[in-house]
Amino acid sequence: MNDDKMQVGEYGAILRTVMSAIPVLSPLATAWSEFESSKNEKRLKLFIDSLNAITSVHSKEIDAIKNDSSKIEERVTLLEVTLDKVVKEWQPEKVNLHAQLFVGNMISDDPIQLKMSILERFSELSIDDLNILAKLTTDSSIQVSKLNGSLNDLIPSLSKLESRGLITQTGPGSQSFFTTASSTYNWQIQWKNKFYTATPLGTQLWTALNKIK
């Protein structure tokens, strides 16, 4: 077995084994089994319901690819990876978005490598991260101080998006007379004065996510 491709059920089995081996956690082993089954069932049902709703609206696009057998293996792979992400997703809103992205990927002519790269990055983002990415794809460059939210919320999202190659900084924080202020105020001002914009990959992710609604 390839550890990198360990399935969700195998993770659950390992977790149950660990809990059973630690006396203080052993009562949780049975509860986990019930929770895991219920959790996966609810998320998969939500995904399937979302797929049904989306495909009913976009039946023409689906019909256009239905008889194309050249990408069957690619589509099966996309479904397999998407389902693996769905059963691990803790935000119900993102399960719906996974359905949108999956259908968009099904009908897209983009290379499979790009689709997988976008899917992987999308699965790592929260709804808050996606909301910030959306703003940065609609403008050439936005100052952090113009984004809604506190720095405590914005900095983790901006840092995550940047580390995944979805946004890039287009201007540094100010280093003017504020450098003589206390260190706390200094870093806050520098962050507020930074400018960011979406990278081509960030724009591609947002476009792929909104190709189908």
C-alpha positions as CSV (number, residue, x, y, z in Angstrom):
1,M,0.0,0.0,0.0
2,N,1.2,3.5,-0.8
3,D,1.1,5.6,2.4
4,D,0.6,8.8,0.3
5,K,-2.7,7.3,-1.1
6,M,-4.1,6.0,2.2
7,Q,-7.9,6.0,2.1
8,V,-10.2,7.8,4.5
9,G,-11.4,4.5,6.0
10,E,-7.8,3.5,6.7
11,Y,-7.1,6.7,8.6
12,G,-10.3,6.0,10.6
13,A,-9.1,2.5,11.4
14,I,-5.7,3.8,12.5
15,L,-7.3,6.4,14.7
16,R,-9.6,3.8,16.3
17,T,-6.6,1.6,17.0
18,V,-4.7,4.5,18.7
19,M,-7.7,5.4,20.8
20,S,-8.2,1.8,21.9
21,A,-4.6,1.5,22.8
22,I,-4.7,4.5,25.2
23,P,-6.9,3.7,28.2
24,V,-8.2,7.2,28.7
25,L,-9.3,7.4,25.1
26,S,-10.6,3.8,24.6
27,P,-14.3,4.8,25.3
28,L,-14.0,7.1,22.3
29,A,-13.2,4.3,19.9
30,T,-16.8,3.1,19.5
31,A,-18.2,6.7,19.4
32,W,-15.7,7.5,16.7
33,S,-16.9,4.6,14.5
34,E,-20.4,5.9,14.7
35,F,-19.4,9.5,14.2
36,E,-17.2,8.7,11.2
37,S,-19.9,6.8,9.4
38,S,-22.6,9.5,10.1
39,K,-20.2,12.3,9.2
40,N,-19.2,10.8,5.9
41,E,-22.7,9.9,4.9
42,K,-24.0,13.4,5.5
43,R,-21.1,15.0,3.6
44,L,-21.5,12.7,0.7
45,K,-25.2,13.2,0.6
46,L,-24.7,16.9,0.5
47,F,-22.2,16.5,-2.3
48,I,-24.5,14.3,-4.4
49,D,-27.5,16.6,-3.8
50,S,-25.4,19.6,-5.0
51,L,-24.2,17.6,-8.0
52,N,-27.8,16.7,-9.0
53,A,-28.9,20.4,-8.7
54,I,-25.9,21.6,-10.7
55,T,-26.1,19.0,-13.5
56,S,-29.9,19.6,-13.9
57,V,-29.2,23.2,-14.7
58,H,-26.2,22.5,-16.9
59,S,-27.5,19.4,-18.7
60,K,-26.4,20.7,-22.1
61,E,-22.8,21.0,-21.0
62,I,-22.9,17.5,-19.4
63,D,-24.5,16.0,-22.5
64,A,-21.8,17.4,-24.7
65,I,-19.1,15.4,-22.8
66,K,-21.2,12.3,-21.9
67,N,-20.3,10.4,-25.0
68,D,-16.6,11.5,-25.0
69,S,-14.7,8.4,-23.8
70,S,-11.2,9.9,-24.3
71,K,-11.2,11.4,-20.7
72,I,-13.0,8.7,-18.7
73,E,-9.9,7.8,-16.7
74,E,-9.2,11.5,-16.0
75,R,-12.8,12.0,-14.8
76,V,-12.7,9.0,-12.6
77,T,-9.5,10.2,-11.0
78,L,-11.1,13.7,-10.4
79,L,-14.1,12.1,-8.8
80,E,-11.9,9.9,-6.6
81,V,-9.8,12.7,-5.4
82,T,-12.8,15.1,-4.9
83,L,-14.7,12.5,-2.8
84,D,-11.6,12.1,-0.7
85,K,-11.5,15.8,0.0
86,V,-15.3,16.0,0.5
87,V,-15.4,13.4,3.4
88,K,-12.7,15.4,5.2
89,E,-14.3,18.8,4.7
90,W,-15.6,20.4,7.9
91,Q,-17.3,23.4,6.2
92,P,-20.7,22.5,4.6
93,E,-20.5,25.5,2.3
94,K,-17.3,24.1,0.8
95,V,-18.9,20.7,0.0
96,N,-21.3,22.6,-2.3
97,L,-18.3,24.4,-3.8
98,H,-16.6,21.1,-4.3
99,A,-19.5,20.0,-6.5
100,Q,-19.2,23.2,-8.5
101,L,-15.5,22.7,-9.0
102,F,-16.0,19.0,-9.9
103,V,-18.5,19.7,-12.7
104,G,-16.4,22.6,-13.9
105,N,-13.4,20.3,-14.1
106,M,-15.4,17.7,-15.9
107,I,-16.3,20.0,-18.8
108,S,-13.0,22.0,-18.8
109,D,-10.3,21.4,-21.4
110,D,-7.6,22.5,-19.0
111,P,-4.8,19.9,-18.5
112,I,-5.3,17.4,-15.7
113,Q,-2.2,18.7,-13.9
114,L,-3.8,22.2,-13.6
115,K,-7.1,20.7,-12.5
116,M,-5.4,18.7,-9.7
117,S,-3.3,21.6,-8.6
118,I,-6.4,23.8,-8.3
119,L,-8.3,21.0,-6.5
120,E,-5.5,20.5,-4.0
121,R,-5.2,24.2,-3.2
122,F,-8.9,24.7,-3.0
123,S,-9.3,21.9,-0.5
124,E,-6.8,23.7,1.8
125,L,-8.7,27.0,1.9
126,S,-11.4,28.1,4.2
127,I,-14.4,30.1,3.2
128,D,-12.7,33.2,4.7
129,D,-9.7,32.5,2.5
130,L,-11.8,32.2,-0.6
131,N,-13.6,35.5,0.2
132,I,-10.3,37.3,0.3
133,L,-9.1,35.6,-2.9
134,A,-12.3,36.7,-4.6
135,K,-11.6,40.4,-3.8
136,L,-8.0,40.1,-5.0
137,T,-9.1,38.7,-8.4
138,T,-11.3,41.7,-9.2
139,D,-8.7,44.4,-8.8
140,S,-5.1,44.8,-10.0
141,S,-3.9,45.5,-6.5
142,I,-5.6,46.1,-3.1
143,Q,-4.2,47.5,0.1
144,V,-4.7,45.3,3.2
145,S,-6.3,48.3,5.0
146,K,-9.0,48.3,2.4
147,L,-10.0,44.7,3.1
148,N,-12.8,44.0,5.6
149,G,-11.8,42.3,8.8
150,S,-9.2,42.6,11.6
151,L,-5.5,41.9,11.1
152,N,-5.9,38.9,13.3
153,D,-8.2,37.3,10.7
154,L,-6.6,38.8,7.6
155,I,-3.0,37.9,8.2
156,P,-3.5,34.1,8.4
157,S,-5.6,34.0,5.3
158,L,-3.2,36.3,3.3
159,S,-0.2,34.3,4.4
160,K,-1.9,31.0,3.5
161,L,-3.0,32.3,0.1
162,E,0.5,33.6,-0.6
163,S,2.3,30.4,0.5
164,R,0.2,28.4,-1.9
165,G,1.0,30.7,-4.9
166,L,-2.5,32.2,-5.2
167,I,-1.7,35.8,-4.3
168,T,1.5,37.9,-4.3
169,Q,2.5,41.1,-2.6
170,T,2.8,44.1,-4.9
171,G,3.9,46.7,-2.5
172,P,5.7,46.7,0.9
173,G,4.5,48.2,4.1
174,S,5.4,51.8,4.8
175,Q,8.8,52.3,6.6
176,S,8.3,56.0,7.2
177,F,8.2,57.8,10.6
178,F,6.2,55.0,12.0
179,T,9.3,53.0,12.5
180,T,9.9,54.9,15.7
181,A,6.6,53.7,17.1
182,S,6.3,50.7,19.4
183,S,7.0,47.4,17.7
184,T,3.4,46.3,18.1
185,Y,2.0,49.3,16.2
186,N,4.9,49.2,13.7
187,W,4.1,45.7,12.4
188,Q,0.3,46.5,12.3
189,I,0.9,49.6,10.2
190,Q,3.3,47.7,7.9
191,W,0.7,45.0,7.3
192,K,-2.1,47.5,6.7
193,N,0.1,49.3,4.1
194,K,0.9,46.1,2.1
195,F,-0.7,45.6,-1.3
196,Y,-1.7,42.2,-2.8
197,T,-3.1,40.9,-6.0
198,A,-4.1,37.4,-7.3
199,T,-1.5,35.4,-9.2
200,P,-2.4,33.8,-12.5
201,L,-3.0,30.5,-10.5
202,G,-5.2,32.3,-8.0
203,T,-7.3,33.8,-10.9
204,Q,-7.5,30.3,-12.5
205,L,-8.7,28.8,-9.3
206,W,-11.4,31.4,-8.8
207,T,-12.4,31.1,-12.5
208,A,-12.6,27.3,-12.3
209,L,-14.7,27.5,-9.1
210,N,-17.2,29.8,-10.7
211,K,-17.3,28.3,-14.2
212,I,-20.4,26.3,-13.1
213,K,-23.0,27.4,-10.6
